[in-house]
Each structure stands twice: as structure tokens, then as C-alpha cells.
Amino acid sequence: MKPQILYAGLFHETHTFLDQPTRWDDFDVTLGDDILGKESDESPTAGFLEEARRAGWQVRPTIDARAVPSGPVEDDAFERFWTEFAARARPVLAGGVDGIFLVLHGAMATVSLEDPEGEFLARLRALPGAAGVPLFGVLDLHANVTARMCALADGLVTYRKNPHTDAKQAAQRAARLLRRCLTDGRRPRMAWCRLPIVWSPPGTGTDSDPMLSLGLYAEKLQTIDPAVWCCNVAAGFSFADTADTGVTLSLIHDGPAGKARDHLETGARLAWKLRERGLLQYPTADDVLAQVRPSPDGPVLLVEPADNIGGGAPGDGTGILRALLARAVPNALVAINDPVSVAALAAVPVGGTAALAIGGRGWARDAGPVALEATLVSRSDGAFRLEDPHSHLASMSGLHYDMGPCAVVRHRGVTILLTSRKTPPFDLGQFRSQGLEPRAFSFIGVKAAVAHRRAYDPIAAASHYVDTPGPCSSNLARFAFRRLRRPVYPLDPIAEPEFSFA
């Protein structure tokens, strides 16, 4: 009989400082055997399914629920997920399973739960037939990994890359560790270390320090100590106000506990030594535009991490748009999530003009909507196929994305793509599907932190990060943390760091 592997997925990165909640209807939910159809995409689920097929497993799928980063998840949404999962998992567990595999994000938070992934694992382990079953899974690199998660799992593997180009591969690594456990009969466990460090997302790119050196340490450790099955470096998600928000290290191992702790402490001290490399500050968009000129080698990027859609921001910030208009910048391109403006254009013919109030509604500290007269260039249903099947957007949503009804408008030298659903700018198909060639523009505003680079760096002549009002500001002192365990760098003075171990 084939090994029976229970599968479930719960994926959401929660920005707890946003007012608008994330409801159950905001999740893309796939149930039962329909999950098996995801093997054709580039998601972590696809990575698991491919490894399961190679291993000869019988996958018993339950539920896969995922939503784009956004505000606090309603408690009811989590309970709906649990109800759907438990109803499908109970009969499978009653028949006996050999393993459990989960695709999680690791930085989800509900209105009442700071660690819903840990709560999910605890409830799962309490189901009849699940307590003693090997449980492996995959986490995002920006997971706020908790001691509870690690205590309840045999092996959780985090992505290694930011931009997250290895999400599928990380799931494959985790599935191979489950296969190793089942084949060899060796049961690993997890060791965990939390550091008093919180880095904003732009400081966590893995092509530079601090994450580059930490990643190299993790890879080397796996080669020199055979008891270490995997070493994880999780950068954490700084816009989640929870006790365990921040940088963590974890091991999947079957060696002595003391040695595992020594490995974690060595890595933690390296991270502390490099802590300042993850602290970034940026000039204003106006300051940059005062100095930068168009280039014949490609567009100049104005990257706006404060309105990072991939970090949960609403994607309707007006900071870059205002700067472009104020300086009358020619041949510029921006995308703004604004279903109100799209609806206002419904009766306007292509080529016609309309008075619009664009953006500025999703974050209280934004200057508000920009009033302008715009010419309608085109409209569409907003659905497009991703050009890059290996992008982070593909790992989040598969090979297709729906921006909702869209309109392209132009005001003086600025072309604006208006969407009805916020769309992380991780794939150039977002613009090309609307008849806009990004290479043809002199300036492009990008609402992202790091994950856009795979798509945009190859076409850009230059890239400038700019500071704008927005809920994903890299200046973490702007946020009123209440639950975060203190002291923590860079918010507090710390003479000697204390590391937490489990």
C-alpha cells in the first residue's frame, strides 16, 4: 500500500497595523482532490505534489486556503478554515496516515490569535490519529516562527531566497526530508532561537548582508554536521505586532540538544554582529527626481517599499504620483489600486476624459486622493497570465492573476494603470497585458520592497528606493507596537543581546 500523506495549506502574511480586516471571502480556497490540479503551477503546493508523485505517496488533500498580504484575519475566517480542514481530515486520520505535510506562511495573525499557525498545529495534533505522525511543512522566509510551531512539528523548512524564487523548491526540500524520515525510520526534531532583532523587508534581501552571510552559515552548517537535516534563517515580518515578531533561526536535527543550541547561538551572534546592515533609510521621491534624469538604457525605477503590496499595503499610495506630477516628469508609469476610479470610468469612452480622484484612501497618513483630469486609454477585465512562472507572485497565486476590472489613463506625462484588486508588482505581464511595454517608459513607480527585482532589474537603467507615506515604512519607529517582545533592535538600546531558545 502506498504511504498515505495528509495535506493542507494555510497561507497569509498579516499586516496587523492595517484597519481593513481579511475575511474568509478574501481567501482563494481549494478543496479536496481539486488541490491535486495545482501540480502544474509553481507554488509550494506544486513542489510537494511533484515530490509526492516521485516518492510514490498517496496524497490525501483536505484544504488549501491562501490570500494576498493584507490586514488582520477575522477570527471567523480562521475558524472556517479549521472547520473545513477538520471535517476532511478526521476520516482520513481515522483510516491511518503515514505523514502530514503543510504549506504555511508563518506570519499570519487573526484579531485574537498572534500565532494561528501554532494554534492550527496544536489542534491538528489533538485530532485522533495525528499525535504521533511525522509532520513536515514549508514556511515563507518572512515567517515569524514561534517556539510553539517548532515544538509541534518534526520539520518546517523556510524559503532561502528573497525575492522568493525558491518557494517551490523549499517545499520540495521539506517533502524530501519527510521521505527521509519515513524511509530511514529516523525522527528529527526542531530547535529554535529568537533574536531581539526586527528588520523591515527591504533589509532582508538574500543577495546582500545580513541575510547573505546568514544563509551561507546555514548552508555550511548542513554540510559539516550530519545531524543537522536543515538550518533555517527566517527574517520575520516586521509589520505584524506579535510577541514573536522578528528574526529567528531554527534547526531540523537528530543530534544532541546542546550541540543544536550551540549552532543556533553561533548563528544568532553572527546576525547580531550584522544587525545594522538590515537597517535602511531612503530619500524622498522629490529629492531623487531632483537629481535623476532619464536614461537611454531603460527605465529608472522609483521603488516605494512603504506601499509594498507584497507586504500587505493597499497599493493606492499617492506619494510617487504626486512627485511625478509636481516635477512634470515625462513618460512615467505607475500602477495604483483604485476600484473607485475604475468604476467612475465605466461610462467614459476610450479617448474620452474624466475628472478623477485617484488613490489615497487605504492609509490614513497618505495625503489623500489626487484630483486630476485624465484621458482613458484602455480598459480590460484585468486577468493575465504570468510571464515568469518562477516569480514570487507565481508561488502565491499560480500562473494566472486577476487584477479585477482595470483602466489605463493618462494625465500629462504620467500613464496610470488603475486596478480593482491590488496586484504585487512581481511580473511584467501586469503591464504588458494592458498594452503597456515597461521598457518604453523613462520612469516607473514600483510598490514593492525586494520581490520585484527579479522582474524589473533586467530592464532597468537604475533603481532608487524612496521614502513615502505608507503602512510598510522601513522606519519601524513609526509604528505603535504593543505586543512585540521588548527590548528589540532597532527600536530599543541593547547593550548585550539575549537570545531565546527552545
C-alpha positions in Angstrom: 0.0 0.0 0.0 1.3 3.5 -0.8 2.3 5.7 2.1 -0.7 8.0 3.0 0.2 11.7 3.3 -2.4 14.2 4.6 -2.0 17.6 3.1 -3.3 21.1 4.0 -2.3 24.7 3.2 -3.0 28.0 5.0 -1.1 31.0 3.6 -1.4 34.6 4.7 1.0 37.3 5.6 -0.8 39.6 8.0 -0.1 43.3 8.4 -1.6 44.0 11.8 -1.4 47.8 11.6 -3.9 47.9 8.7 -7.5 48.7 9.6 -9.3 46.7 6.9 -9.7 43.1 8.0 -9.1 40.0 5.9 -12.3 38.0 5.6 -12.9 34.4 4.6 -14.2 35.6 1.2 -10.8 37.1 0.6 -9.2 33.7 0.6 -8.8 31.6 -2.6 -9.9 28.2 -1.3 -9.4 24.9 -3.0 -10.9 21.7 -1.5 -10.2 18.0 -1.7 -9.0 16.5 -4.9 -9.1 19.8 -6.7 -5.9 20.6 -4.9 -4.1 17.9 -6.9 -4.5 20.1 -10.0 -2.0 22.6 -8.5 0.9 20.3 -9.5 1.1 22.2 -12.8 1.9 25.6 -11.2 5.0 26.9 -9.4 3.6 27.1 -5.9 4.9 25.3 -2.8 1.9 23.1 -3.1 3.1 22.1 -6.6 6.6 21.3 -5.2 5.1 19.0 -2.6 2.9 17.2 -5.1 5.8 16.6 -7.5 7.9 15.1 -4.7 4.9 13.0 -3.6 4.5 11.6 -7.0 8.2 10.7 -7.2 8.1 9.1 -3.8 5.0 7.1 -4.7 2.8 8.6 -2.0 -1.0 8.7 -1.9 -1.8 12.3 -1.2 -4.9 12.9 0.9 -5.7 16.6 0.2 -8.0 18.5 2.5 -8.0 22.3 2.0 -5.7 24.9 0.6 -6.5 28.5 1.5 -4.4 31.5 0.6 -4.9 35.3 0.4 -2.6 38.1 -0.7 -1.0 40.0 2.2 -3.5 42.3 4.0 -4.9 43.3 7.3 -5.8 41.2 10.4 -7.6 38.0 9.6 -11.0 37.8 11.1 -11.3 35.1 13.8 -14.3 33.6 11.9 -12.1 33.1 8.8 -9.6 31.0 10.8 -12.5 29.0 12.3 -14.0 28.5 8.9 -10.6 27.1 7.7 -10.4 24.8 10.7 -13.9 23.5 10.3 -13.3 22.7 6.6 -10.0 21.1 7.4 -11.2 19.0 10.4 -14.2 17.7 8.5 -11.9 16.3 5.8 -9.0 15.3 8.0 -10.9 13.3 10.6 -11.9 10.4 8.3 -8.5 10.3 6.7 -6.7 10.2 10.0 -9.2 7.5 11.2 -8.0 5.3 8.4 -4.4 5.9 9.3 -1.8 8.1 7.7 2.0 7.8 7.4 2.8 11.5 7.3 1.4 15.1 7.3 2.6 17.9 5.0 1.6 21.5 5.4 2.1 24.7 3.3 2.1 27.6 5.7 3.2 31.2 5.6 4.2 31.6 9.2 3.3 35.3 9.7 -0.4 35.0 9.9 -2.3 36.8 12.7 -6.0 37.0 13.5 -7.8 39.5 15.6 -7.5 37.3 18.6 -4.6 34.9 17.8 -1.0 36.1 17.5 0.1 32.6 16.3 -2.7 30.9 14.3 -0.3 28.6 12.6 0.8 27.3 16.1 -2.9 27.1 17.1 -3.6 25.1 13.9 -0.7 22.7 14.6 -1.9 22.2 18.2 -5.5 21.4 17.1 -4.2 19.1 14.4 -2.1 17.2 16.8 -5.1 16.8 19.1 -7.1 15.1 16.4 -7.4 11.3 16.8 -4.6 9.6 14.8 -2.4 12.7 14.4 -0.4 13.0 17.6 2.4 10.6 16.6 2.5 11.1 12.9 5.6 12.7 11.3 4.7 16.3 10.4 6.7 18.4 7.9 6.0 21.6 6.0 7.2 24.8 4.4 7.3 28.4 5.6 7.9 31.7 4.0 11.3 33.4 4.6 9.3 36.2 6.3 7.7 33.9 8.8 7.6 34.9 12.4 8.5 31.4 13.6 7.4 30.6 17.1 8.6 28.0 19.6 5.1 26.5 19.6 5.3 25.9 15.8 8.7 24.1 16.2 7.6 22.0 19.2 4.6 20.6 17.3 6.4 19.9 14.0 9.1 17.5 13.1 10.4 19.7 10.3 9.4 23.1 9.0 11.6 24.4 6.1 11.8 28.1 5.2 12.5 29.6 1.8 16.1 30.6 1.4 15.7 33.4 -1.2 14.3 36.9 -1.2 13.0 37.6 -3.8 11.2 34.3 -3.1 12.2 32.4 -6.2 12.6 29.1 -4.4 9.2 28.7 -2.8 8.5 25.6 -4.8 12.0 24.2 -4.2 11.7 24.8 -0.4 8.6 22.7 -0.4 10.4 20.0 -2.3 13.2 20.1 0.3 10.7 19.7 3.1 9.0 16.8 1.3 12.3 15.1 0.8 13.0 15.4 4.5 9.6 13.7 5.2 10.6 11.0 2.8 13.9 10.6 4.5 12.1 10.3 7.8 9.7 7.6 6.5 12.4 5.7 4.7 15.1 5.7 7.3 12.8 5.5 10.3 14.7 8.4 12.0 12.5 11.0 13.6 14.1 14.5 13.8 13.0 17.4 16.0 13.3 21.1 15.8 15.4 23.5 17.8 14.5 27.2 17.8 16.2 30.6 18.6 14.6 34.0 18.6 16.8 37.1 18.2 15.9 40.6 19.6 16.1 42.0 16.0 13.3 43.3 13.7 14.3 44.1 10.2 11.9 45.8 7.6 11.5 43.7 4.4 13.9 45.8 2.2 16.7 44.9 4.6 16.2 41.2 4.2 17.2 40.6 0.5 19.4 37.5 0.4 21.9 38.8 -2.2 23.4 41.1 0.4 24.1 41.1 4.2 22.8 40.5 6.7 20.8 37.6 5.0 23.6 36.7 2.6 26.1 35.7 5.4 23.4 34.1 7.5 22.3 32.0 4.5 25.9 30.9 3.9 26.3 30.0 7.6 23.1 27.8 7.4 24.3 26.0 4.2 27.8 25.4 5.7 26.3 24.0 8.9 24.3 21.5 6.9 27.5 20.1 5.3 29.7 19.9 8.4 27.2 18.4 10.9 25.4 15.3 9.6 22.9 15.6 12.5 21.5 18.8 11.0 18.9 18.0 8.4 18.2 21.7 7.7 19.1 25.1 9.1 16.5 27.8 8.6 17.0 31.6 8.7 13.7 33.4 8.9 13.9 37.1 8.5 10.5 37.7 10.1 7.6 40.0 9.1 8.1 43.3 10.9 4.6 44.7 10.3 2.9 42.0 12.5 2.6 43.2 16.1 3.1 39.9 17.9 5.3 38.8 20.7 7.4 36.7 18.4 7.8 39.1 15.5 11.4 39.2 14.3 14.4 37.2 13.2 14.6 33.5 14.1 16.9 30.6 13.5 15.8 27.0 13.6 17.2 23.6 13.0 15.7 20.3 12.0 18.1 17.8 13.6 18.5 14.4 15.3 21.6 15.2 17.3 22.3 16.3 20.9 20.2 19.2 22.1 23.3 21.0 23.5 25.1 20.9 20.2 22.0 22.2 18.4 21.8 25.1 20.8 25.5 25.9 20.2 24.8 26.0 16.4 21.9 28.4 16.9 23.8 30.7 19.2 26.7 30.9 16.8 24.3 31.9 14.0 22.5 34.3 16.4 25.7 36.1 17.3 26.6 36.4 13.6 23.1 38.0 13.0 23.7 40.4 15.9 27.1 41.4 14.5 25.4 42.2 11.2 22.3 43.8 12.6 23.0 47.3 11.3 23.2 46.0 7.7 19.5 45.4 7.8 18.6 48.9 8.8 17.8 51.1 5.7 16.7 54.7 5.2 15.7 56.4 1.9 15.4 59.9 0.5 12.1 61.3 -0.6 10.8 60.8 -4.1 11.1 64.5 -4.8 14.8 64.5 -3.7 15.5 61.7 -6.1 13.7 63.2 -9.0 15.6 66.5 -8.5 18.8 64.6 -9.3 17.9 61.8 -11.7 17.5 62.1 -15.4 16.0 59.7 -18.0 18.4 57.1 -19.4 18.6 55.6 -22.9 19.4 52.3 -21.3 16.0 51.7 -19.8 13.5 53.0 -17.3 14.5 54.5 -13.9 12.7 52.7 -11.1 11.3 54.6 -8.1 10.8 51.8 -5.6 8.3 52.5 -2.9 8.6 50.0 0.0 6.2 52.0 2.2 3.4 51.0 -0.1 4.7 47.4 -0.6 1.7 45.4 -1.8 3.6 42.2 -1.2 3.8 43.3 2.5 0.1 44.0 2.8 -0.1 47.7 1.8 -3.2 48.8 -0.1 -1.2 49.8 -3.2 -3.0 53.1 -3.6 -0.4 55.4 -2.1 -0.1 58.7 -3.9 3.5 59.7 -2.9 5.3 58.9 -6.1 2.4 60.0 -8.3 2.4 63.4 -6.5 6.2 63.8 -7.0 6.0 62.9 -10.7 3.2 65.4 -11.3 4.9 68.1 -9.2 8.0 67.9 -11.3 6.1 67.4 -14.6 8.2 64.2 -15.2 7.7 63.0 -18.8 6.9 59.4 -19.9 6.3 57.9 -16.4 4.3 54.8 -15.5 2.6 53.9 -12.2 0.0 51.3 -11.1 -2.5 52.3 -8.4 -5.1 50.1 -6.9 -8.3 52.1 -7.1 -11.6 50.4 -7.8 -13.5 53.7 -7.2 -11.7 55.4 -10.1 -12.2 52.3 -12.3 -15.9 52.4 -11.6 -16.0 56.2 -12.3 -14.7 55.5 -15.8 -17.3 52.9 -16.7 -19.4 55.2 -18.9 -16.4 57.1 -20.4 -15.5 56.1 -24.0 -11.9 55.2 -24.8 -10.2 58.5 -25.7 -12.6 60.5 -23.5 -11.7 62.4 -20.4 -12.9 62.4 -16.8 -12.3 64.1 -13.6 -10.9 61.6 -11.1 -9.8 61.5 -7.5 -7.0 58.8 -7.6 -5.7 56.7 -4.7 -5.0 57.9 -1.2 -7.8 56.0 0.5 -6.1 53.0 2.0 -3.8 54.6 4.6 -4.8 57.4 7.0 -1.4 59.1 6.7 -1.5 59.4 2.9 -2.2 62.9 1.6 -5.4 61.6 0.2 -6.7 61.3 -3.4 -5.1 63.2 -6.3 -7.6 65.2 -8.2 -6.8 65.3 -11.9 -8.3 65.3 -15.4 -7.4 62.0 -17.1 -7.8 60.6 -20.6 -9.0 57.0 -20.8 -6.5 54.9 -22.9 -8.0 51.4 -22.4 -10.0 49.2 -20.1 -9.9 45.4 -19.5 -11.1 42.7 -17.2 -7.6 42.7 -15.6 -6.9 38.9 -15.9 -3.4 38.0 -17.1 -1.1 35.0 -17.4 2.2 35.5 -15.6 5.3 35.7 -17.8 7.6 34.3 -15.1 6.5 31.0 -13.7 9.2 31.2 -11.0 8.3 34.6 -9.6 7.0 35.1 -6.0 3.6 36.0 -7.5 3.5 32.6 -9.1 4.3 31.0 -5.7 1.4 32.9 -4.2 -1.2 32.6 -6.9 -0.2 30.1 -9.6 0.3 31.1 -13.2 -2.8 33.4 -13.5 -3.7 36.6 -11.7 -6.8 38.6 -11.7 -6.4 42.4 -11.1 -10.1 42.9 -11.4 -11.6 45.5 -13.8 -8.8 47.8 -14.9 -8.4 51.1 -16.7 -5.4 52.8 -18.2 -5.5 56.6 -18.1 -3.0 59.3 -18.9 -2.5 62.7 -17.4 0.2 64.9 -18.9 3.3 62.8 -18.9 2.1 60.1 -16.5 0.4 56.9 -17.5 -1.6 55.2 -14.7 -2.8 51.6 -14.6 -5.8 51.6 -12.3 -6.7 48.2 -10.9 -9.6 47.0 -8.8 -7.6 44.4 -6.9 -4.2 45.2 -5.5 -1.5 43.4 -7.5 2.0 42.8 -6.3 4.4 44.1 -9.0 6.3 40.9 -9.4 5.6 40.2 -13.0 5.8 42.4 -16.1 2.8 40.7 -17.5 0.8 43.1 -15.3 1.6 46.0 -17.7 2.1 44.1 -21.0 -1.4 42.5 -20.6 -2.7 46.1 -20.7 -0.8 47.1 -23.8 1.9 48.9 -21.9 5.6 48.0 -22.6 7.6 48.8 -19.4 10.8 49.2 -21.4 9.3 52.1 -23.3 8.9 54.3 -20.2 11.5 56.6 -18.7 10.3 56.3 -15.1 8.3 53.5 -13.4 6.9 53.7 -9.8 7.1 50.3 -8.1 5.2 49.5 -4.9 7.4 46.8 -3.6 10.4 46.1 -1.3 12.5 43.2 -2.8 10.4 40.7 -4.6 10.0 43.0 -7.7 13.7 42.8 -8.5 13.5 39.5 -10.5 11.2 41.1 -13.0 12.3 44.7 -13.0 16.1 44.7 -12.6 16.8 43.2 -16.0 15.0 46.1 -17.8 16.0 49.0 -15.5 18.8 51.5 -16.1 18.7 52.5 -12.5 16.8 51.8 -9.3 16.1 54.2 -6.4 14.3 53.4 -3.2 12.3 56.4 -2.0 10.5 57.2 1.3 6.8 57.9 1.0 3.8 57.7 3.4 2.6 54.2 3.7 2.0 51.3 6.1 5.2 49.4 5.2 7.6 52.1 6.0 11.2 50.9 6.7 11.3 53.3 9.7 9.8 50.9 12.3 9.7 53.6 14.9 6.6 55.0 13.1 4.6 52.0 14.3 2.9 51.7 17.7 4.0 48.2 18.7 2.1 46.9 21.8 2.6 43.2 21.8 6.2 42.9 20.4 8.6 41.5 23.0 11.0 44.2 24.1 13.8 45.3 24.1 14.4 44.8 20.3 16.8 46.3 17.8 16.5 48.9 16.3 13.6 50.2 18.5 15.5 50.0 21.8 19.0 50.4 23.1 20.6 47.0 23.8 24.0 46.6 25.4 24.1 42.8 25.3 21.5 40.8 23.4 19.5 38.0 25.0 18.6 35.1 22.7 15.5 32.9 23.4 15.9 29.1 22.9 13.5 26.2 22.7 
